[in-house]
Every structure is written in structure tokens, then in C-alpha cells.
Amino acid sequence: MSTLIWLGAIIAEVMIAYVMDNSLWMWGIIIVTFGILFWDCLHHGYANQKKAVGGMSIYCFAWGGLVLLASYAEDRIDFCDLTGYVFLYGFGLMFILLGIYMGIAKVIGCNTKIVGKYTGATAYRSKNVTLYTPGFVYEYKGRRYRNTSGETFSRRKIGKMFQQGGSYSIYIDPKHPESFLVRRRIGKSAMLMLVIGVVIFLVPFCD
């Protein structure tokens, strides 16, 4: 219930920010609210990737706080569009950190090969593109886990790779067994996140 309240708060804040002329400080509040939402999901056990969700919660608190601080300080110091720098570069850094986590850190961490049972794919839709991430159920050291890997594939590709109820080799992180990969390689989505993050850092603000 509390998670729905925080989600409703974010929607209301976005609507307020949309109608305001100078709303970057309002986006700082929205980012902090996202941090509360992530923390709430973690607190109530809704997060499968606990490490990632916890990290995003901390990041949103820090990023949103810096946006609010920059908005307060902008009129008091001579710095061109300080709030814009903090907001956009924070956005770019988020993509870079997610790309590093999904494409590098997770590949390094998921180094223990086990066998899991394929339970189906979860669809992620973005405009006219739909990608799928595989879900597995597996056991490690006497404990049962059910999660999705976070890797994305086309419907045709994932249909070729897995059959419902079939057993396949997967790679888990022994320190965080709820985290796993079906392939130990840097995925296209992680590379795209890294590229987007770098491009955002190249956006100029001041002449």
C-alpha cells in the first residue's frame, strides 16, 4: 500500500513539474521521491535485485539532494546553469553506473555455474519495441530462488534459446544468489546504457 502511495506522489509531482516554467528544483524532489520508492520496495521485499535497488535508492537520494542544493545555490554564485549541470550529469552518471553494473560488475560476480529451470520470459515494452528477459527457478545451498536475469532478447531469440520447463545452465553470483545471468558477456542493453551516459556528458550548456 505504501509503495502505491509513493508511486502516486511521483505521478502528482511530475504533473506539477510539467506545468511549472522553471521546474528543475521540482525534479530534485521527484528524484528523492524515487529514492523513497526504491527504499520502500526493498523494505517490503518487492525487489528481486536487492543490491541494485538499494544502490539506486542511495543514488536517488544523493542526486536529488544535489539538484535541490544546486537550485538553492544557483542565484547566489556565478555559475552558468548549475542546476542543469547537476540534473543532466546525474542522469548520465546513472546510465553509466547501470551499464557498468549490468555489463561488467554483474558478469564478474556471476561466476558460479549451476542448472536452473526456465519459467518463462517477462516482456519489456518501449514504444514499438518489445524485448524479453528470461526467468528461472533454481536452488543454491539448500535455498530456492526465482528471478529474471535482466538480460534482454528478442522474442525469436529467446524462443530459440529456451523451452518452457526446460533445464539450462545459468551463472549465479555466490555472494548474492538471487542475481544470475544466462550468458557471461556484456549485453547490448548494457552497452547502450554506457553510450547514452557518455553522450549525455558531452551535451554543452553554456556558450
N, C-alpha and C positions, 0 to 999 in steps of 0.2 A: 504493500500500500504506500509506504513512504517513498519507494522508488518512483511510483506513478506521480506522486506529488512533485518530486524534484523534476521529473520529465515535463510535467505541466508548467512548472515555473520557468523552465528553459524556453518552452514554446511562447509563453507570455512575454518573456524578456526579449526574444527575437522580434516579436511583433512591435514592441516598444522601440527597439533599436531601429527597426525599419522606417518608422515614421519620424525619427529624430534626424535633424540635419547633421549634427556633429556627434556621432554616436560611438566613437571608438572606446570611450570610457565605459559605455554600456556593454560593449563586447567583453571588456575586462570582467564585469560582473557575470556575464554569460559563461565565460571560461571557468571562473571559480565555481559556478553552479554545476558545470560539467564535472569538475573535480569532486564535488559533493555527491553527484550521481554515481560516479565510479566507485567512490568510497562506500556508498550505500549498497551498491551491488555486491561489493566484496564482503561487507559486513553481514549481509543476509545470505551469503553463499550462492549468489546467482552467477558468479564469474567462474568460468572453466579455466581460463588462463589467469590465475590469481596474480602471478608475478607481473604480467603485462598490465593488468587492470590496476594493480597497486601503483605501479610506476606511472601510469597515465594520470591517476588521481593526484599524486605528488606534483607531477609536471604541470597539470592544470592549475593547481593552487599557486605554484611559483609563477607561471606565465601570466595568469590573470591578475595576480597581485602586482607584478611588474607593469602591466598595462595600466592599472589604476594609479600606480605611483607615478608613471610617466605622464599621465594625463594631468595629475596634480602639479607636477614639476615643470611642465612644458611652458606655462606662462611666466615662470619665474627664472628660467635660464634661457640663454640664446642658443637654441639647438633646433635646427630645421626638422620639423615633423617628428619629434622624438617618439610620440605615441605610435605613429605609423610604423616607425622602425621596429619598435618593440613588438607590436602586434604581428606584422608580417614576418619578421625574422623568427619570432616564436613559432609561427605557423610552419615556416620552412624547417626549423630545427625539429619540430615534431615529426615531419615526414622523414627526415634523415635518421632520427633515432628509431622510428618504427622500421625503416628499411634495414638498419643495422641489426636490430633485434630479430626480425623475420628472416633476413638474408644471411647474416653472419653469426651472431651470437647463438641463435637457435640451432643452426647447423652444427656448430661446435658442441653445444650442450647435448643435443640428441645423438648420442654416440653408442647407445646400447640397443642391440638388435633383438627383437622378440617377435612373436607371432600374435596377431590380433584378428578379430572377426569384423568384416566390413558390415556396417549397419545402414549404409545409405549416404546420400550426399545432401548437403544444405545449400540452397541456392542463394546467391547474392546478385541482386538486380540493380543495374545502374543505367538509366535511360533505355537504350535498345540492346544493351549487352547483359547477358546473364552468365555468370560463372558459378562453379560448384566446388565446394570444399568437402573432402571425404571424411566420414565419421567412422570411428572404430570403437569397439569394446575390447578390453584386454585386461590381463592380470599381471601384477608385478609385486613380488614379495608378499604374496597372500592377499593382496588388496585388488579390488576390481575397479577399473576406470572406464569411463565413457566420455568421449570428447571428439571434436573435429580438429584436423591438423592445422587449419588456417591456410594451407596451400590451395590455390585456385586452378581449376582446369575447365576446359570446355565440356559441354555435355557429351560430345562424341568421344573426347579423350578419356574422360572418367569412366564412360561405358566400356571402353576397351580395356582399361586397367583393372576394374573391379567388377565382381558379380555379387549381388546381394547375398549375405550369409557366408561368403567365402572367407577362407583364412589366408592372410598375406603377411609378409614380413614388414614390420614398421620399426622406426628408430625412436626410442624414448629418451628423455633426459632423466637419468637416475636420481638426480637431486630434486627434480620436480616431475614425477612420473605422469602427471596429468598433461604434460606437454610432449608432443610427438610429431614426427614427420613421416611421410611415406617415401620421400626421396631426399637424400642428403646432398642437396645442391641449392644454389641461390636461385630462387624463382623469379619469374618475370615481374610479379607484383612488387616484390621487394626492390628489384632494380628500378622499377618505375617510381617507387616512393623516394628512392635516393636521388634520382634525376630531378623529380619535382622539387625536392628540398633544395638542391643546388641551384636550380633555375630561380627559385624564389629569392635566394640570397643575391642574385645578380640583378634584381629589379632596382632601378635607381629611384630615389625620392626627390632629391634636390638638384637644381641646375648648378 
